[in-house]
Amino acid sequence: MKKVVIALVVVFLGFWMFTDPRGLADAAGGAGGQIAAWTGDFFSALIRFVGELG
C-alpha cells in the first residue's frame, strides 16, 4: 500500500511538472518559505524558553 501511495505522488508531481511547471515552482517556493518561517518561529520560541529558565 505504501509503495502505491508513493508511486501515485510521483506520477502526480511528474504530471504537474509537465503540464504547469510555473505553478509547481510557485507552490514549492511558497511551501519552502512557510517552512523557513515556521523554523524561525520555533527557534525564537526556543531561545525565549531557554532565556526564561536562566
The 8 nearest C-alpha neighbors of each residue, nearest first, counted from 0:
[[1, 3, 2, 4, 5, 6, 7, 8],
 [0, 2, 4, 3, 5, 6, 7, 8],
 [3, 1, 5, 0, 4, 6, 7, 8],
 [2, 4, 6, 0, 1, 5, 7, 8],
 [3, 5, 7, 1, 6, 2, 8, 0],
 [6, 4, 2, 8, 7, 3, 9, 1],
 [5, 7, 3, 9, 4, 8, 2, 10],
 [8, 6, 10, 4, 9, 5, 11, 3],
 [7, 9, 11, 5, 6, 10, 12, 4],
 [8, 10, 6, 12, 7, 11, 13, 5],
 [11, 9, 13, 7, 8, 12, 14, 6],
 [10, 12, 8, 14, 13, 9, 7, 15],
 [13, 11, 15, 9, 14, 10, 16, 8],
 [14, 12, 16, 10, 15, 11, 9, 17],
 [13, 15, 11, 17, 16, 12, 10, 18],
 [14, 16, 12, 18, 13, 17, 19, 11],
 [17, 15, 20, 13, 14, 19, 18, 12],
 [16, 18, 14, 15, 19, 20, 13, 12],
 [17, 19, 15, 16, 14, 20, 13, 22],
 [20, 18, 22, 15, 21, 16, 17, 23],
 [19, 21, 16, 23, 22, 17, 24, 18],
 [22, 20, 24, 23, 19, 25, 16, 26],
 [23, 21, 25, 19, 24, 20, 26, 15],
 [22, 24, 20, 26, 21, 25, 27, 16],
 [23, 25, 21, 27, 22, 26, 28, 20],
 [26, 24, 22, 28, 23, 27, 29, 21],
 [25, 27, 29, 23, 28, 24, 22, 30],
 [26, 28, 30, 24, 29, 25, 31, 23],
 [29, 27, 31, 25, 26, 30, 24, 32],
 [28, 30, 26, 32, 31, 27, 25, 33],
 [29, 31, 33, 27, 32, 28, 26, 34],
 [32, 30, 28, 34, 33, 29, 27, 35],
 [31, 33, 35, 29, 30, 34, 28, 36],
 [32, 34, 36, 30, 35, 31, 29, 37],
 [35, 33, 37, 31, 36, 32, 38, 30],
 [34, 36, 38, 32, 33, 37, 31, 39],
 [35, 37, 33, 39, 34, 38, 40, 32],
 [38, 36, 40, 34, 39, 35, 41, 33],
 [39, 37, 41, 35, 36, 40, 34, 42],
 [38, 40, 36, 42, 37, 41, 43, 35],
 [39, 41, 37, 43, 38, 42, 44, 36],
 [42, 40, 38, 44, 39, 43, 37, 45],
 [41, 43, 45, 39, 44, 40, 46, 38],
 [44, 42, 40, 46, 45, 41, 39, 47],
 [43, 45, 47, 41, 42, 46, 48, 40],
 [44, 46, 42, 48, 43, 47, 41, 49],
 [45, 47, 43, 49, 48, 44, 50, 42],
 [48, 46, 50, 44, 45, 49, 51, 43],
 [49, 47, 45, 51, 50, 46, 44, 52],
 [48, 50, 52, 46, 51, 47, 45, 53],
 [51, 49, 47, 48, 52, 53, 46, 45],
 [50, 52, 48, 49, 53, 47, 46, 45],
 [53, 51, 49, 50, 48, 47, 46, 45],
 [52, 51, 50, 49, 48, 47, 46, 45]]
